[in-house]
């Protein structure tokens, strides 16, 4: 009898606990997992329209906030950028004037439909992995379209199987949604039966995820945030406006000190640990993604963001990081073979960048990114040339 009572109380306790957890997740609603959250607009639009990229005011690595913003974005994006924080400085005003040279197909599409505005959004996110990039594409699949142009900011660590990335798991449903597209090698206009099966499958995953730690943690934060904090809404332009209260940039001496510190800690630098090979699995997912986008008429551009000279010197002279250089060679060869514009290089020397062009060991300044795109545009003819010319990053003598 006592055993039965204990079992009954045990089952009741577990049931109450699970119900409480699910209620917290439903009320907190991270990433709009259960229902639309109108307050996301109040938290997000300053980021989208004033900065040109998405960042949570509370947690810059928050993928669930990122997902909510994408869901509630009420315009159809023409151009999106995928990458890490190293690509965040790539603004719409830098890219759009050069579409004719960098992405003529995109330019023709805009002209054919008489577009007067180009809606651009930078999806750069801190410590991004390839899974993050595919998850964003999965979010757009859920919205029912893919932007006409996708710019990939390609960091070497996205091909490292041992990069230690796990932040993408907050949006793993979107990642797996996009992998479904790759597995079947179909466009997103699939049969209604298949779409309904996939939607039901992901719906079940959404509710099972309610008991995960990231969901509960973010739910509690959202509940407290909604109680304690009030946000205001601001408007903006299709490509974003720069804020006027930007922090004072560091001096060249401070930048060099930071670069030396990062270079001295390369084994602990994000994504570079145990980089023994370019992962066949990640490479296959990347190549399948590009094939899928091109099959759907999407213009693709690759951008390799340079490293600070001190950081790059440490990378290039240490055999432990030879895969970084191999990654650039692989991407150059792939771009040539598939007629994809590739802008930039991990090597700052190819653009004669110095310490003054960086804000730390890994992030170029806006002016450097602008120069990179201008150089890419002016050398678009190289794209049809031999591999020895190393794809769009040659400086005139």
DRENLUMVEX-750653 format. One line per field, with one value per residue (C-alpha): x, y, z; residue number from 0; residue in three letters. Coordinates in pm, whole numbers, plus 50000, padded with zeros to 5 digits. Layout:
N
X	X; ...
Y	Y; ...
Z	Z; ...
num	NUM; ...
residuo	ALA; ...
This chain:
397
X	50000; 50280; 50459; 50147; 50107; 50472; 50440; 50125; 50288; 50598; 50397; 50196; 50513; 50674; 50352; 50328; 50696; 50662; 50343; 50517; 50813; 50589; 50385; 50705; 50825; 50488; 50467; 50834; 50797; 51167; 51212; 50832; 50838; 50468; 50297; 50378; 50525; 50439; 50688; 50975; 50919; 50983; 51314; 51439; 51376; 51636; 51885; 51766; 51713; 51975; 52260; 52175; 52218; 52037; 52163; 51981; 52000; 52053; 52262; 52458; 52483; 52106; 51991; 51630; 51590; 51746; 51488; 51199; 51318; 51334; 50985; 50835; 51030; 50746; 50939; 51069; 51447; 51629; 51979; 52094; 52440; 52531; 52839; 52996; 53069; 53357; 53104; 52879; 53049; 52938; 52662; 52403; 52540; 52872; 52721; 52424; 52616; 52838; 52571; 52624; 52980; 52955; 52609; 52480; 52198; 52069; 52099; 51896; 51628; 51589; 51562; 51312; 51070; 51128; 51254; 51317; 51446; 51676; 51592; 51917; 51977; 52302; 52257; 52607; 52602; 52876; 53067; 52869; 52905; 52790; 52488; 52393; 52406; 52184; 51946; 51889; 51808; 51570; 51395; 51341; 51215; 50955; 50858; 50798; 51079; 51454; 51616; 51737; 52098; 52290; 52635; 52835; 53097; 53309; 53527; 53772; 53635; 53297; 53475; 53632; 53447; 53607; 53520; 53335; 53024; 52700; 52518; 52341; 52154; 51909; 51784; 51850; 51492; 51561; 51893; 51730; 51447; 51700; 51883; 51552; 51568; 51921; 51842; 51566; 51745; 51419; 51321; 51097; 50792; 50749; 50438; 50175; 50192; 50565; 50533; 50259; 50465; 50772; 50564; 50413; 50755; 50907; 50599; 50655; 51024; 50921; 50710; 50961; 51222; 51016; 51189; 51542; 51771; 51811; 51434; 51368; 51655; 51547; 51181; 51256; 51462; 51177; 50920; 51136; 51219; 50854; 50776; 51070; 51167; 50986; 51110; 51042; 51003; 51199; 51173; 51445; 51554; 51577; 51951; 51988; 52125; 52440; 52394; 52542; 52651; 52908; 53186; 53528; 53745; 54059; 54399; 54637; 54850; 54549; 54450; 54800; 54804; 54473; 54593; 54908; 54697; 54469; 54765; 54935; 54619; 54554; 54494; 54209; 54079; 53724; 53703; 54077; 54136; 54208; 54158; 54305; 54116; 53846; 53548; 53401; 53058; 53057; 53210; 52932; 52663; 52819; 52842; 52489; 52366; 52527; 52385; 52039; 52052; 52172; 51902; 51649; 51797; 51966; 52278; 52563; 52872; 53158; 53342; 53663; 53721; 54091; 54266; 54487; 54848; 54977; 54702; 54751; 55128; 55077; 54831; 55039; 55364; 55225; 55175; 54898; 54676; 54762; 54395; 54308; 54518; 54387; 54032; 54100; 54252; 53953; 53705; 53895; 53898; 53529; 53438; 53628; 53472; 53117; 53145; 53079; 53226; 53470; 53571; 53858; 54117; 54218; 54557; 54551; 54863; 54667; 54486; 54780; 54578; 54767; 54682; 54490; 54237; 54132; 53950; 54112; 54285; 53994; 53752; 53824; 53682; 53397; 53636; 53833; 53520; 53413; 53754; 53734; 53400; 53515; 53824; 53612; 53386; 53670; 53834; 53523; 53684; 53942; 53666; 53685; 54063; 54293; 54329; 54672; 54507; 54352; 53997; 53915; 54163; 54457; 54585; 54697; 55073
Y	50000; 50238; 50156; 50246; 50575; 50659; 50583; 50793; 51090; 51045; 51049; 51348; 51537; 51471; 51574; 51900; 51973; 51913; 52119; 52404; 52388; 52387; 52682; 52880; 52801; 52895; 53226; 53314; 53205; 53225; 53251; 53266; 52889; 52873; 53195; 53535; 53791; 54151; 54287; 54157; 54455; 54687; 54517; 54452; 54733; 54966; 54690; 54616; 54969; 55165; 54914; 54717; 54387; 54196; 54189; 54130; 54423; 54172; 53889; 53935; 53556; 53503; 53297; 53275; 53654; 53650; 53396; 53604; 53907; 53713; 53579; 53921; 54107; 54248; 54311; 54075; 54087; 54111; 54058; 53889; 53838; 53522; 53507; 53582; 53910; 53950; 54030; 54261; 54572; 54488; 54741; 54762; 55095; 54919; 54636; 54770; 55026; 54743; 54487; 54545; 54409; 54167; 54018; 54118; 53861; 54035; 54375; 54255; 54110; 54440; 54629; 54385; 54435; 54808; 54798; 55139; 55005; 54716; 54552; 54433; 54263; 54150; 53827; 53824; 53662; 53621; 53290; 53172; 52822; 52670; 52537; 52897; 52995; 52706; 52775; 53129; 52987; 52748; 53047; 53199; 52866; 52877; 53230; 53096; 53252; 53280; 53622; 53679; 53723; 53559; 53686; 53432; 53563; 53247; 53200; 52908; 52751; 52672; 52377; 52255; 51955; 52033; 52403; 52361; 52532; 52469; 52803; 52699; 52430; 52695; 52710; 52349; 52306; 52563; 52399; 52058; 52216; 52339; 52005; 51848; 52061; 51943; 51578; 51582; 51820; 51995; 52358; 52489; 52461; 52096; 51879; 51975; 51627; 51651; 52003; 51895; 51600; 51816; 52085; 51829; 51682; 52019; 52110; 51807; 51898; 52249; 52123; 51860; 52136; 52313; 52110; 52193; 52415; 52690; 52721; 52740; 52980; 53216; 53186; 53305; 53595; 53694; 53685; 53905; 54134; 54188; 54273; 54502; 54667; 54894; 54932; 55189; 55146; 55337; 55336; 55335; 55267; 54948; 54916; 55058; 55380; 55412; 55531; 55863; 55750; 55488; 55423; 55580; 55343; 55203; 55346; 55161; 55072; 54923; 54729; 54584; 54485; 54306; 54135; 54010; 53879; 53690; 53560; 53433; 53243; 53083; 52735; 52884; 53105; 53019; 52745; 52696; 52415; 52069; 52189; 51872; 51868; 52038; 51837; 51624; 51645; 52024; 52062; 51846; 52048; 52372; 52260; 52118; 52452; 52647; 52403; 52438; 52818; 52830; 52579; 52827; 53120; 53282; 53492; 53386; 53584; 53471; 53714; 53625; 53878; 53956; 53908; 54165; 54137; 54018; 53756; 53638; 53613; 53386; 53170; 53142; 53056; 52783; 52441; 52370; 52615; 52511; 52420; 52791; 52857; 52540; 52660; 52978; 52777; 52543; 52833; 53006; 52689; 52626; 52983; 52957; 52621; 52742; 53097; 53254; 53598; 53578; 53901; 53931; 53709; 53608; 53759; 54138; 54186; 54126; 54453; 54628; 54648; 54756; 54786; 55107; 54911; 54689; 54728; 54417; 54100; 53965; 54248; 54502; 54852; 54966; 55151; 54832; 54636; 54911; 54907; 54528; 54542; 54825; 54627; 54320; 54518; 54681; 54342; 54155; 54071; 53862; 53626; 53481; 53439; 53161; 53033; 53194; 53531; 53418; 53544; 53912; 54004; 54124; 54474; 54685; 54741
Z	50000; 50093; 49770; 49571; 49760; 49703; 49333; 49308; 49482; 49267; 48944; 49069; 49159; 48822; 48646; 48841; 48774; 48400; 48381; 48562; 48326; 48019; 48155; 48216; 47863; 47714; 47902; 47841; 47477; 47375; 47002; 46971; 47012; 47101; 46991; 46834; 47073; 46976; 47229; 47017; 46789; 47081; 47157; 46808; 46565; 46710; 46635; 46281; 46160; 46350; 46337; 46023; 46204; 46480; 46836; 47162; 47407; 47687; 47543; 47216; 47163; 47200; 46901; 47021; 47019; 46675; 46561; 46697; 46504; 46178; 46233; 46296; 46028; 45817; 45495; 45229; 45244; 44911; 45049; 45369; 45515; 45707; 45924; 46258; 46434; 46185; 45911; 46114; 45975; 45622; 45564; 45289; 45168; 45099; 44896; 44698; 44485; 44356; 44267; 43895; 43921; 44211; 44147; 43801; 43823; 44135; 43967; 43668; 43897; 44081; 43753; 43604; 43892; 43914; 44270; 44423; 44756; 44843; 45174; 45328; 45663; 45821; 46019; 46163; 46506; 46763; 46747; 46447; 46307; 45980; 46170; 46255; 45887; 45785; 46073; 45943; 45601; 45775; 45934; 45591; 45459; 45737; 45628; 45278; 45078; 45037; 44980; 44625; 44736; 45021; 45123; 45323; 45563; 45574; 45882; 45880; 46196; 46037; 45870; 46195; 46337; 46675; 46689; 47018; 46884; 47069; 47067; 46747; 46940; 47059; 46699; 46604; 46480; 46208; 46126; 46083; 45885; 45633; 45629; 45530; 45216; 45141; 45206; 44949; 44712; 44632; 44628; 44903; 44672; 44761; 44769; 45024; 45176; 45238; 45376; 45619; 45743; 45802; 45973; 46211; 46283; 46370; 46570; 46793; 46832; 46937; 47226; 47336; 47352; 47619; 47890; 47768; 47975; 47710; 47672; 48046; 48108; 47830; 47931; 48283; 48145; 47912; 48192; 48417; 48125; 48038; 48399; 48470; 48141; 47898; 47541; 47272; 46898; 46637; 46259; 45999; 45643; 45436; 45493; 45841; 45985; 46194; 46550; 46652; 47000; 46890; 47144; 47097; 46889; 47052; 46966; 46734; 47036; 47214; 46903; 46870; 47236; 47194; 46876; 47052; 47337; 47097; 46896; 47213; 47301; 46962; 47109; 47310; 47031; 46937; 46675; 46618; 46866; 46723; 46365; 46214; 45886; 45685; 45803; 45522; 45688; 45717; 45373; 45225; 45404; 45283; 44922; 44929; 45063; 44781; 44525; 44679; 44672; 44314; 44214; 44351; 44159; 44460; 44395; 44624; 44723; 44950; 45178; 45361; 45638; 45698; 46030; 46200; 46068; 46407; 46432; 46074; 46117; 46419; 46225; 45908; 46087; 46311; 46145; 46395; 46206; 45853; 45804; 45818; 45509; 45345; 45406; 45209; 44924; 44921; 44911; 44631; 44422; 44492; 44399; 44070; 43986; 44056; 43923; 44262; 44345; 44635; 44808; 45049; 45211; 45562; 45473; 45543; 45334; 45014; 45085; 45252; 45571; 45882; 46249; 46188; 45981; 46274; 46603; 46755; 46637; 46436; 46349; 46073; 46090; 45869; 45639; 45580; 45490; 45254; 45083; 45055; 44872; 44645; 44552; 44491; 44259; 44066; 44009; 43906; 43572; 43754; 43840; 43490; 43508; 43618; 43973; 44000; 44024; 44355; 44305; 44335; 44606; 44396; 44459; 44167; 44169
num	0; 1; 2; 3; 4; 5; 6; 7; 8; 9; 10; 11; 12; 13; 14; 15; 16; 17; 18; 19; 20; 21; 22; 23; 24; 25; 26; 27; 28; 29; 30; 31; 32; 33; 34; 35; 36; 37; 38; 39; 40; 41; 42; 43; 44; 45; 46; 47; 48; 49; 50; 51; 52; 53; 54; 55; 56; 57; 58; 59; 60; 61; 62; 63; 64; 65; 66; 67; 68; 69; 70; 71; 72; 73; 74; 75; 76; 77; 78; 79; 80; 81; 82; 83; 84; 85; 86; 87; 88; 89; 90; 91; 92; 93; 94; 95; 96; 97; 98; 99; 100; 101; 102; 103; 104; 105; 106; 107; 108; 109; 110; 111; 112; 113; 114; 115; 116; 117; 118; 119; 120; 121; 122; 123; 124; 125; 126; 127; 128; 129; 130; 131; 132; 133; 134; 135; 136; 137; 138; 139; 140; 141; 142; 143; 144; 145; 146; 147; 148; 149; 150; 151; 152; 153; 154; 155; 156; 157; 158; 159; 160; 161; 162; 163; 164; 165; 166; 167; 168; 169; 170; 171; 172; 173; 174; 175; 176; 177; 178; 179; 180; 181; 182; 183; 184; 185; 186; 187; 188; 189; 190; 191; 192; 193; 194; 195; 196; 197; 198; 199; 200; 201; 202; 203; 204; 205; 206; 207; 208; 209; 210; 211; 212; 213; 214; 215; 216; 217; 218; 219; 220; 221; 222; 223; 224; 225; 226; 227; 228; 229; 230; 231; 232; 233; 234; 235; 236; 237; 238; 239; 240; 241; 242; 243; 244; 245; 246; 247; 248; 249; 250; 251; 252; 253; 254; 255; 256; 257; 258; 259; 260; 261; 262; 263; 264; 265; 266; 267; 268; 269; 270; 271; 272; 273; 274; 275; 276; 277; 278; 279; 280; 281; 282; 283; 284; 285; 286; 287; 288; 289; 290; 291; 292; 293; 294; 295; 296; 297; 298; 299; 300; 301; 302; 303; 304; 305; 306; 307; 308; 309; 310; 311; 312; 313; 314; 315; 316; 317; 318; 319; 320; 321; 322; 323; 324; 325; 326; 327; 328; 329; 330; 331; 332; 333; 334; 335; 336; 337; 338; 339; 340; 341; 342; 343; 344; 345; 346; 347; 348; 349; 350; 351; 352; 353; 354; 355; 356; 357; 358; 359; 360; 361; 362; 363; 364; 365; 366; 367; 368; 369; 370; 371; 372; 373; 374; 375; 376; 377; 378; 379; 380; 381; 382; 383; 384; 385; 386; 387; 388; 389; 390; 391; 392; 393; 394; 395; 396
residuo	UNK; UNK; UNK; UNK; UNK; UNK; UNK; UNK; UNK; UNK; UNK; UNK; UNK; UNK; UNK; UNK; UNK; UNK; UNK; UNK; UNK; UNK; UNK; UNK; UNK; UNK; UNK; UNK; UNK; UNK; UNK; UNK; UNK; UNK; UNK; UNK; UNK; UNK; UNK; UNK; UNK; UNK; UNK; UNK; UNK; UNK; UNK; UNK; UNK; UNK; UNK; UNK; UNK; UNK; UNK; UNK; UNK; UNK; UNK; UNK; UNK; UNK; UNK; UNK; UNK; UNK; UNK; UNK; UNK; UNK; UNK; UNK; UNK; UNK; UNK; UNK; UNK; UNK; UNK; UNK; UNK; UNK; UNK; UNK; UNK; UNK; UNK; UNK; UNK; UNK; UNK; UNK; UNK; UNK; UNK; UNK; UNK; UNK; UNK; UNK; UNK; UNK; UNK; UNK; UNK; UNK; UNK; UNK; UNK; UNK; UNK; UNK; UNK; UNK; UNK; UNK; UNK; UNK; UNK; UNK; UNK; UNK; UNK; UNK; UNK; UNK; UNK; UNK; UNK; UNK; UNK; UNK; UNK; UNK; UNK; UNK; UNK; UNK; UNK; UNK; UNK; UNK; UNK; UNK; UNK; UNK; UNK; UNK; UNK; UNK; UNK; UNK; UNK; UNK; UNK; UNK; UNK; UNK; UNK; UNK; UNK; UNK; UNK; UNK; UNK; UNK; UNK; UNK; UNK; UNK; UNK; UNK; UNK; UNK; UNK; UNK; UNK; UNK; UNK; UNK; UNK; UNK; UNK; UNK; UNK; UNK; UNK; UNK; UNK; UNK; UNK; UNK; UNK; UNK; UNK; UNK; UNK; UNK; UNK; UNK; UNK; UNK; UNK; UNK; UNK; UNK; UNK; UNK; UNK; UNK; UNK; UNK; UNK; UNK; UNK; UNK; UNK; UNK; UNK; UNK; UNK; UNK; UNK; UNK; UNK; UNK; UNK; UNK; UNK; UNK; UNK; UNK; UNK; UNK; UNK; UNK; UNK; UNK; UNK; UNK; UNK; UNK; UNK; UNK; UNK; UNK; UNK; UNK; UNK; UNK; UNK; UNK; UNK; UNK; UNK; UNK; UNK; UNK; UNK; UNK; UNK; UNK; UNK; UNK; UNK; UNK; UNK; UNK; UNK; UNK; UNK; UNK; UNK; UNK; UNK; UNK; UNK; UNK; UNK; UNK; UNK; UNK; UNK; UNK; UNK; UNK; UNK; UNK; UNK; UNK; UNK; UNK; UNK; UNK; UNK; UNK; UNK; UNK; UNK; UNK; UNK; UNK; UNK; UNK; UNK; UNK; UNK; UNK; UNK; UNK; UNK; UNK; UNK; UNK; UNK; UNK; UNK; UNK; UNK; UNK; UNK; UNK; UNK; UNK; UNK; UNK; UNK; UNK; UNK; UNK; UNK; UNK; UNK; UNK; UNK; UNK; UNK; UNK; UNK; UNK; UNK; UNK; UNK; UNK; UNK; UNK; UNK; UNK; UNK; UNK; UNK; UNK; UNK; UNK; UNK; UNK; UNK; UNK; UNK; UNK; UNK; UNK; UNK; UNK; UNK; UNK; UNK; UNK; UNK; UNK; UNK; UNK; UNK; UNK; UNK; UNK; UNK; UNK; UNK; UNK; UNK; UNK; UNK; UNK; UNK; UNK; UNK; UNK; UNK; UNK; UNK; UNK; UNK; UNK; UNK; UNK; UNK
